[in-house]
Amino acid sequence: GRFQFTGFSLRPEALVTFAQRTSGVEQPAPCLEATISAVTIHLRCDYPQVGIVTIEGRFLTRLATNRLDTPAVSAVVTVRTGSGEVLYSARDSFVWNPGG
């Protein structure tokens, strides 16, 4: 597709970010459904140009670290069309990014 998933944010609001493949310009979209506990994350976000994005994951540690390359979340990211067809589904690890 024309867009590539680049990440997600939990604060100040839950959102997903995609970048246009040609320009690299990132475009965030809010998650209308967000359940975040001390252990797990569930996000459901409507991204009009792509479809419905769900992120089901868990925090890998509850310990603070100053190592920004340490994975903080393991999650399955799934992108579906409006009709339910799976365009993408994969598990990945995400690191904490204090600037984003």
N, CA, C and O atoms as a GROMACS GRO file, in nm:
protein
  400
    1GLY      N    1   0.081  -0.118   0.000
    1GLY     CA    2   0.000   0.000   0.000
    1GLY      C    3   0.086   0.125   0.000
    1GLY      O    4   0.208   0.119  -0.006
    2ARG      N    5   0.020   0.235   0.007
    2ARG     CA    6   0.089   0.365   0.004
    2ARG      C    7   0.139   0.406   0.142
    2ARG      O    8   0.219   0.500   0.152
    3PHE      N    9   0.095   0.337   0.247
    3PHE     CA   10   0.131   0.377   0.382
    3PHE      C   11   0.201   0.264   0.456
    3PHE      O   12   0.175   0.146   0.432
    4GLN      N   13   0.292   0.302   0.546
    4GLN     CA   14   0.366   0.206   0.627
    4GLN      C   15   0.346   0.240   0.774
    4GLN      O   16   0.362   0.355   0.814
    5PHE      N   17   0.312   0.139   0.855
    5PHE     CA   18   0.296   0.157   0.999
    5PHE      C   19   0.432   0.195   1.058
    5PHE      O   20   0.531   0.126   1.035
    6THR      N   21   0.436   0.304   1.136
    6THR     CA   22   0.563   0.346   1.196
    6THR      C   23   0.562   0.342   1.347
    6THR      O   24   0.669   0.349   1.408
    7GLY      N   25   0.444   0.330   1.410
    7GLY     CA   26   0.444   0.320   1.555
    7GLY      C   27   0.312   0.362   1.616
    7GLY      O   28   0.214   0.389   1.548
    8PHE      N   29   0.315   0.368   1.750
    8PHE     CA   30   0.197   0.410   1.823
    8PHE      C   31   0.241   0.487   1.947
    8PHE      O   32   0.356   0.478   1.989
    9SER      N   33   0.148   0.560   2.004
    9SER     CA   34   0.173   0.637   2.125
    9SER      C   35   0.058   0.614   2.221
    9SER      O   36  -0.056   0.594   2.180
   10LEU      N   37   0.089   0.617   2.349
   10LEU     CA   38  -0.015   0.600   2.451
   10LEU      C   39  -0.046   0.730   2.524
   10LEU      O   40  -0.150   0.742   2.588
   11ARG      N   41   0.044   0.829   2.514
   11ARG     CA   42   0.024   0.955   2.584
   11ARG      C   43   0.062   1.070   2.494
   11ARG      O   44   0.156   1.056   2.416
   12PRO      N   45  -0.004   1.182   2.500
   12PRO     CA   46  -0.114   1.213   2.591
   12PRO      C   47  -0.245   1.144   2.552
   12PRO      O   48  -0.337   1.135   2.633
   13GLU      N   49  -0.253   1.096   2.427
   13GLU     CA   50  -0.370   1.018   2.385
   13GLU      C   51  -0.320   0.901   2.302
   13GLU      O   52  -0.213   0.907   2.242
   14ALA      N   53  -0.399   0.795   2.298
   14ALA     CA   54  -0.361   0.678   2.219
   14ALA      C   55  -0.378   0.710   2.071
   14ALA      O   56  -0.482   0.761   2.029
   15LEU      N   57  -0.274   0.681   1.993
   15LEU     CA   58  -0.280   0.701   1.849
   15LEU      C   59  -0.183   0.609   1.777
   15LEU      O   60  -0.088   0.558   1.837
   16VAL      N   61  -0.209   0.588   1.650
   16VAL     CA   62  -0.117   0.514   1.564
   16VAL      C   63  -0.062   0.611   1.461
   16VAL      O   64  -0.123   0.713   1.429
   17THR      N   65   0.056   0.578   1.409
   17THR     CA   66   0.119   0.664   1.310
   17THR      C   67   0.158   0.582   1.188
   17THR      O   68   0.218   0.475   1.200
   18PHE      N   69   0.125   0.634   1.073
   18PHE     CA   70   0.166   0.575   0.946
   18PHE      C   71   0.245   0.681   0.870
   18PHE      O   72   0.224   0.801   0.889
   19ALA      N   73   0.335   0.636   0.784
   19ALA     CA   74   0.409   0.728   0.698
   19ALA      C   75   0.376   0.696   0.553
   19ALA      O   76   0.361   0.580   0.515
   20GLN      N   77   0.366   0.799   0.472
   20GLN     CA   78   0.350   0.779   0.328
   20GLN      C   79   0.481   0.722   0.275
   20GLN      O   80   0.588   0.775   0.304
   21ARG      N   81   0.472   0.615   0.200
   21ARG     CA   82   0.594   0.550   0.149
   21ARG      C   83   0.676   0.642   0.058
   21ARG      O   84   0.798   0.636   0.060
   22THR      N   85   0.610   0.725  -0.020
   22THR     CA   86   0.684   0.809  -0.115
   22THR      C   87   0.750   0.928  -0.049
   22THR      O   88   0.866   0.958  -0.078
   23SER      N   89   0.679   0.996   0.040
   23SER     CA   90   0.732   1.119   0.100
   23SER      C   91   0.792   1.098   0.239
   23SER      O   92   0.874   1.178   0.283
   24GLY      N   93   0.751   0.990   0.308
   24GLY     CA   94   0.797   0.969   0.444
   24GLY      C   95   0.724   1.053   0.547
   24GLY      O   96   0.753   1.044   0.666
   25VAL      N   97   0.628   1.134   0.503
   25VAL     CA   98   0.552   1.220   0.593
   25VAL      C   99   0.466   1.133   0.683
   25VAL      O  100   0.388   1.051   0.636
   26GLU      N  101   0.480   1.153   0.815
   26GLU     CA  102   0.402   1.074   0.911
   26GLU      C  103   0.267   1.139   0.936
   26GLU      O  104   0.256   1.261   0.944
   27GLN      N  105   0.165   1.055   0.948
   27GLN     CA  106   0.030   1.101   0.972
   27GLN      C  107  -0.031   1.020   1.086
   27GLN      O  108  -0.056   0.900   1.069
   28PRO      N  109  -0.056   1.083   1.202
   28PRO     CA  110  -0.117   1.010   1.313
   28PRO      C  111  -0.268   1.001   1.299
   28PRO      O  112  -0.331   1.082   1.232
   29ALA      N  113  -0.325   0.901   1.366
   29ALA     CA  114  -0.471   0.885   1.372
   29ALA      C  115  -0.507   0.843   1.514
   29ALA      O  116  -0.442   0.753   1.569
   30PRO      N  117  -0.607   0.905   1.575
   30PRO     CA  118  -0.644   0.870   1.712
   30PRO      C  119  -0.708   0.732   1.721
   30PRO      O  120  -0.768   0.683   1.626
   31CYS      N  121  -0.693   0.671   1.837
   31CYS     CA  122  -0.755   0.542   1.865
   31CYS      C  123  -0.881   0.567   1.946
   31CYS      O  124  -0.875   0.618   2.058
   32LEU      N  125  -0.995   0.532   1.889
   32LEU     CA  126  -1.121   0.556   1.957
   32LEU      C  127  -1.147   0.454   2.066
   32LEU      O  128  -1.229   0.477   2.155
   33GLU      N  129  -1.076   0.343   2.061
   33GLU     CA  130  -1.089   0.238   2.162
   33GLU      C  131  -0.949   0.212   2.218
   33GLU      O  132  -0.861   0.168   2.144
   34ALA      N  133  -0.930   0.237   2.346
   34ALA     CA  134  -0.799   0.215   2.408
   34ALA      C  135  -0.817   0.164   2.549
   34ALA      O  136  -0.876   0.231   2.634
   35THR      N  137  -0.767   0.044   2.574
   35THR     CA  138  -0.768  -0.013   2.708
   35THR      C  139  -0.623  -0.042   2.745
   35THR      O  140  -0.557  -0.126   2.682
   36ILE      N  141  -0.575   0.027   2.846
   36ILE     CA  142  -0.436   0.014   2.887
   36ILE      C  143  -0.433  -0.017   3.036
   36ILE      O  144  -0.485   0.059   3.118
   37SER      N  145  -0.372  -0.131   3.070
   37SER     CA  146  -0.357  -0.168   3.211
   37SER      C  147  -0.208  -0.171   3.244
   37SER      O  148  -0.125  -0.136   3.160
   38ALA      N  149  -0.175  -0.212   3.363
   38ALA     CA  150  -0.035  -0.223   3.403
   38ALA      C  151   0.037  -0.333   3.326
   38ALA      O  152   0.160  -0.335   3.320
   39VAL      N  153  -0.040  -0.424   3.266
   39VAL     CA  154   0.018  -0.540   3.199
   39VAL      C  155  -0.007  -0.541   3.048
   39VAL      O  156   0.081  -0.579   2.972
   40THR      N  157  -0.127  -0.500   3.005
   40THR     CA  158  -0.165  -0.517   2.864
   40THR      C  159  -0.209  -0.387   2.797
   40THR      O  160  -0.239  -0.287   2.862
   41ILE      N  161  -0.211  -0.394   2.664
   41ILE     CA  162  -0.255  -0.282   2.580
   41ILE      C  163  -0.352  -0.338   2.476
   41ILE      O  164  -0.326  -0.440   2.414
   42HIS      N  165  -0.464  -0.269   2.457
   42HIS     CA  166  -0.556  -0.300   2.347
   42HIS      C  167  -0.593  -0.167   2.283
   42HIS      O  168  -0.650  -0.080   2.349
   43LEU      N  169  -0.561  -0.151   2.156
   43LEU     CA  170  -0.597  -0.030   2.082
   43LEU      C  171  -0.674  -0.069   1.957
   43LEU      O  172  -0.642  -0.169   1.892
   44ARG      N  173  -0.775   0.010   1.924
   44ARG     CA  174  -0.847  -0.005   1.797
   44ARG      C  175  -0.857   0.134   1.738
   44ARG      O  176  -0.916   0.225   1.796
   45CYS      N  177  -0.799   0.150   1.620
   45CYS     CA  178  -0.788   0.282   1.560
   45CYS      C  179  -0.837   0.276   1.416
   45CYS      O  180  -0.800   0.186   1.341
   46ASP      N  181  -0.919   0.372   1.378
   46ASP     CA  182  -0.965   0.382   1.240
   46ASP      C  183  -0.871   0.476   1.165
   46ASP      O  184  -0.858   0.593   1.200
   47TYR      N  185  -0.807   0.422   1.063
   47TYR     CA  186  -0.716   0.501   0.980
   47TYR      C  187  -0.776   0.502   0.840
   47TYR      O  188  -0.759   0.405   0.766
   48PRO      N  189  -0.844   0.610   0.800
   48PRO     CA  190  -0.923   0.612   0.677
   48PRO      C  191  -0.848   0.565   0.552
   48PRO      O  192  -0.906   0.496   0.468
   49GLN      N  193  -0.722   0.602   0.537
   49GLN     CA  194  -0.649   0.566   0.416
   49GLN      C  195  -0.607   0.420   0.414
   49GLN      O  196  -0.572   0.367   0.308
   50VAL      N  197  -0.610   0.353   0.530
   50VAL     CA  198  -0.560   0.216   0.540
   50VAL      C  199  -0.669   0.118   0.581
   50VAL      O  200  -0.689   0.016   0.516
   51GLY      N  201  -0.740   0.149   0.689
   51GLY     CA  202  -0.843   0.060   0.741
   51GLY      C  203  -0.848   0.066   0.893
   51GLY      O  204  -0.823   0.171   0.952
   52ILE      N  205  -0.879  -0.046   0.954
   52ILE     CA  206  -0.890  -0.055   1.100
   52ILE      C  207  -0.763  -0.120   1.153
   52ILE      O  208  -0.725  -0.229   1.111
   53VAL      N  209  -0.698  -0.051   1.246
   53VAL     CA  210  -0.574  -0.099   1.304
   53VAL      C  211  -0.602  -0.145   1.447
   53VAL      O  212  -0.661  -0.070   1.525
   54THR      N  213  -0.562  -0.267   1.480
   54THR     CA  214  -0.571  -0.312   1.619
   54THR      C  215  -0.432  -0.348   1.667
   54THR      O  216  -0.350  -0.404   1.593
   55ILE      N  217  -0.406  -0.315   1.792
   55ILE     CA  218  -0.279  -0.348   1.856
   55ILE      C  219  -0.314  -0.419   1.986
   55ILE      O  220  -0.377  -0.362   2.074
   56GLU      N  221  -0.271  -0.544   1.996
   56GLU     CA  222  -0.292  -0.626   2.116
   56GLU      C  223  -0.154  -0.660   2.170
   56GLU      O  224  -0.078  -0.731   2.106
   57GLY      N  225  -0.122  -0.609   2.288
   57GLY     CA  226   0.013  -0.632   2.337
   57GLY      C  227   0.023  -0.635   2.487
   57GLY      O  228  -0.076  -0.625   2.560
   58ARG      N  229   0.148  -0.649   2.530
   58ARG     CA  230   0.176  -0.651   2.673
   58ARG      C  231   0.308  -0.581   2.698
   58ARG      O  232   0.399  -0.582   2.615
   59PHE      N  233   0.317  -0.522   2.816
   59PHE     CA  234   0.442  -0.461   2.857
   59PHE      C  235   0.539  -0.571   2.895
   59PHE      O  236   0.501  -0.667   2.962
   60LEU      N  237   0.665  -0.559   2.853
   60LEU     CA  238   0.764  -0.663   2.879
   60LEU      C  239   0.831  -0.647   3.014
   60LEU      O  240   0.885  -0.744   3.067
   61THR      N  241   0.829  -0.528   3.069
   61THR     CA  242   0.891  -0.505   3.199
   61THR      C  243   0.819  -0.390   3.268
   61THR      O  244   0.757  -0.306   3.203
   62ARG      N  245   0.828  -0.388   3.399
   62ARG     CA  246   0.773  -0.275   3.474
   62ARG      C  247   0.885  -0.197   3.539
   62ARG      O  248   0.861  -0.107   3.620
   63LEU      N  249   1.008  -0.231   3.503
   63LEU     CA  250   1.124  -0.164   3.559
   63LEU      C  251   1.166  -0.048   3.469
   63LEU      O  252   1.166  -0.061   3.346
   64ALA      N  253   1.201   0.063   3.529
   64ALA     CA  254   1.248   0.178   3.452
   64ALA      C  255   1.391   0.152   3.407
   64ALA      O  256   1.471   0.090   3.478
   65THR      N  257   1.422   0.200   3.289
   65THR     CA  258   1.558   0.188   3.237
   65THR      C  259   1.591   0.311   3.155
   65THR      O  260   1.502   0.376   3.099
   66ASN      N  261   1.719   0.343   3.148
   66ASN     CA  262   1.760   0.454   3.063
   66ASN      C  263   1.813   0.404   2.929
   66ASN      O  264   1.861   0.482   2.848
   67ARG      N  265   1.803   0.273   2.906
   67ARG     CA  266   1.844   0.214   2.778
   67ARG      C  267   1.726   0.221   2.682
   67ARG      O  268   1.628   0.148   2.697
   68LEU      N  269   1.736   0.307   2.585
   68LEU     CA  270   1.625   0.329   2.493
   68LEU      C  271   1.611   0.221   2.388
   68LEU      O  272   1.515   0.220   2.311
   69ASP      N  273   1.708   0.127   2.382
   69ASP     CA  274   1.699   0.018   2.285
   69ASP      C  275   1.636  -0.107   2.345
   69ASP      O  276   1.624  -0.209   2.278
   70THR      N  277   1.594  -0.099   2.472
   70THR     CA  278   1.532  -0.213   2.539
   70THR      C  279   1.384  -0.221   2.501
   70THR      O  280   1.310  -0.125   2.522
   71PRO      N  281   1.340  -0.334   2.444
   71PRO     CA  282   1.197  -0.346   2.410
   71PRO      C  283   1.109  -0.326   2.533
   71PRO      O  284   1.134  -0.384   2.639
   72ALA      N  285   1.005  -0.244   2.517
   72ALA     CA  286   0.913  -0.216   2.627
   72ALA      C  287   0.779  -0.284   2.609
   72ALA      O  288   0.709  -0.312   2.706
   73VAL      N  289   0.742  -0.310   2.484
   73VAL     CA  290   0.611  -0.369   2.453
   73VAL      C  291   0.629  -0.476   2.345
   73VAL      O  292   0.704  -0.457   2.249
   74SER      N  293   0.558  -0.587   2.361
   74SER     CA  294   0.546  -0.688   2.256
   74SER      C  295   0.399  -0.688   2.215
   74SER      O  296   0.311  -0.700   2.300
   75ALA      N  297   0.373  -0.673   2.086
   75ALA     CA  298   0.234  -0.661   2.042
   75ALA      C  299   0.213  -0.718   1.903
   75ALA      O  300   0.305  -0.722   1.821
   76VAL      N  301   0.090  -0.761   1.878
   76VAL     CA  302   0.048  -0.799   1.744
   76VAL      C  303  -0.026  -0.680   1.684
   76VAL      O  304  -0.124  -0.631   1.741
   77VAL      N  305   0.022  -0.635   1.569
   77VAL     CA  306  -0.041  -0.525   1.497
   77VAL      C  307  -0.115  -0.586   1.378
   77VAL      O  308  -0.056  -0.657   1.297
   78THR      N  309  -0.245  -0.557   1.369
   78THR     CA  310  -0.327  -0.609   1.259
   78THR      C  311  -0.395  -0.492   1.190
   78THR      O  312  -0.451  -0.403   1.254
   79VAL      N  313  -0.390  -0.493   1.057
   79VAL     CA  314  -0.458  -0.391   0.977
   79VAL      C  315  -0.559  -0.463   0.889
   79VAL      O  316  -0.525  -0.555   0.814
   80ARG      N  317  -0.686  -0.421   0.900
   80ARG     CA  318  -0.794  -0.481   0.822
   80ARG      C  319  -0.863  -0.373   0.739
   80ARG      O  320  -0.868  -0.256   0.777
   81THR      N  321  -0.915  -0.416   0.625
   81THR     CA  322  -0.998  -0.326   0.545
   81THR      C  323  -1.132  -0.310   0.616
   81THR      O  324  -1.162  -0.381   0.712
   82GLY      N  325  -1.213  -0.217   0.567
   82GLY     CA  326  -1.346  -0.199   0.624
   82GLY      C  327  -1.432  -0.323   0.613
   82GLY      O  328  -1.523  -0.342   0.694
   83SER      N  329  -1.405  -0.409   0.514
   83SER     CA  330  -1.483  -0.532   0.498
   83SER      C  331  -1.425  -0.649   0.578
   83SER      O  332  -1.481  -0.759   0.576
   84GLY      N  333  -1.313  -0.626   0.649
   84GLY     CA  334  -1.258  -0.730   0.735
   84GLY      C  335  -1.139  -0.806   0.680
   84GLY      O  336  -1.081  -0.889   0.750
   85GLU      N  337  -1.101  -0.780   0.555
   85GLU     CA  338  -0.985  -0.849   0.496
   85GLU      C  339  -0.857  -0.805   0.567
   85GLU      O  340  -0.833  -0.686   0.586
   86VAL      N  341  -0.775  -0.903   0.607
   86VAL     CA  342  -0.649  -0.872   0.676
   86VAL      C  343  -0.545  -0.830   0.573
   86VAL      O  344  -0.509  -0.906   0.483
   87LEU      N  345  -0.496  -0.707   0.588
   87LEU     CA  346  -0.392  -0.656   0.500
   87LEU      C  347  -0.253  -0.683   0.558
   87LEU      O  348  -0.156  -0.702   0.484
   88TYR      N  349  -0.246  -0.685   0.691
   88TYR     CA  350  -0.118  -0.703   0.759
   88TYR      C  351  -0.144  -0.753   0.900
   88TYR      O  352  -0.236  -0.706   0.966
   89SER      N  353  -0.064  -0.847   0.945
   89SER     CA  354  -0.072  -0.893   1.084
   89SER      C  355   0.063  -0.952   1.122
   89SER      O  356   0.110  -1.046   1.059
   90ALA      N  357   0.124  -0.896   1.225
   90ALA     CA  358   0.255  -0.944   1.269
   90ALA      C  359   0.281  -0.903   1.413
   90ALA      O  360   0.230  -0.801   1.460
   91ARG      N  361   0.361  -0.984   1.482
   91ARG     CA  362   0.405  -0.951   1.617
   91ARG      C  363   0.536  -0.876   1.606
   91ARG      O  364   0.622  -0.910   1.525
   92ASP      N  365   0.551  -0.773   1.689
   92ASP     CA  366   0.675  -0.697   1.690
   92ASP      C  367   0.701  -0.648   1.832
   92ASP      O  368   0.611  -0.646   1.916
   93SER      N  369   0.824  -0.609   1.856
   93SER     CA  370   0.862  -0.548   1.983
   93SER      C  371   0.884  -0.399   1.959
   93SER      O  372   0.935  -0.359   1.854
   94PHE      N  373   0.845  -0.320   2.056
   94PHE     CA  374   0.856  -0.175   2.044
   94PHE      C  375   0.939  -0.121   2.159
   94PHE      O  376   0.928  -0.167   2.273
   95VAL      N  377   1.022  -0.022   2.128
   95VAL     CA  378   1.104   0.042   2.230
   95VAL      C  379   1.039   0.173   2.271
   95VAL      O  380   0.959   0.230   2.197
   96TRP      N  381   1.075   0.220   2.388
   96TRP     CA  382   1.024   0.346   2.440
   96TRP      C  383   1.094   0.460   2.370
   96TRP      O  384   1.217   0.459   2.356
   97ASN      N  385   1.018   0.560   2.327
   97ASN     CA  386   1.073   0.678   2.263
   97ASN      C  387   1.026   0.800   2.340
   97ASN      O  388   0.912   0.843   2.323
   98PRO      N  389   1.113   0.858   2.426
   98PRO     CA  390   1.068   0.968   2.510
   98PRO      C  391   1.033   1.094   2.433
   98PRO      O  392   0.963   1.181   2.486
   99GLY      N  393   1.079   1.107   2.309
   99GLY     CA  394   1.050   1.226   2.232
   99GLY      C  395   0.925   1.215   2.148
   99GLY      O  396   0.880   1.315   2.091
  100GLY      N  397   0.867   1.096   2.140
  100GLY     CA  398   0.755   1.080   2.048
  100GLY      C  399   0.641   1.022   2.109
  100GLY      O  400   0.539   1.002   2.043
   0.00000   0.00000   0.00000
